Amino acid sequence: MLIHPWDAPRDDTEWQGWLAAHDFGQLAVNGLPGEPPHIQPLHFAYDPERAEAVTHLARPNPLWAALEANPDVVLSVVDDYVFVPGPWQAPPDGPSEHGTPTSFYAAVQLRCTAHVVDDAAHKAELLNRQLGHFQPEGGSARATVGEAPYGRLLSGIRGLRLEVTGVRAKFKYAGKKPGEVQDRIATELAARGGPGDATAREHLLRRRAG
């Protein structure tokens, strides 16, 4: 992923805050020799203090052999994306048809070392951490080894603890464009009001102000 200086996060808190609210991504695992990579969509819970993400998958998932052969993986999250028509990006003094169409988006890629969790007690702890993230209001029983309702289901999954070893983050929202062009794009996003437009506009204005 190419990251220009004007698209880079201001600091770690920017991408960490974004990732806390965007907890569904794709886990990329190198395939075994002669096989393509595995791309697994999944929910995860990221813990900035531990510098790790935790998740789990069904035991029959076909990626386990490849993951155990090479635990170096990438967890990729992309969201808040919109298409920006060319005229919106036209130079201040140029004809509108000379504007270049583009995409706006936010993306975080976590390079990780994957640790497979098979111990039942550790799997239960991992599941409860995920539940605390996704369902902080409670309302569901905790996973406990040997106890209903989830104890007997632990054998059907394997946990994953993704130790973060590197981060690449990008917020592509007209950061290099002149203020006049940014104003035009913000106005057009508000007027269009399509899926993702309001959030993209918030990113543009927030990063411009910062």
Secondary structure, DSSP 8 states (H G I E B T S, - for coil): ----GGGS-SSHHHHHHHHHT--EEEEEE--STTS--EEEEEE-EEETTTTEEEEEEETT-TTHHHHHH--EEEEEEEEEEEEE-GGGG--TTS-GGG---EEEEEEEEEEEEEEEE--HHHHHHHHHHHHHHH-TT--S----TT-TTTGGGGGGEEEEEEEEEEEEEEEESSTTS-HHHHHHHHHHHHHH--TTHHHHHHHHHHHHH-
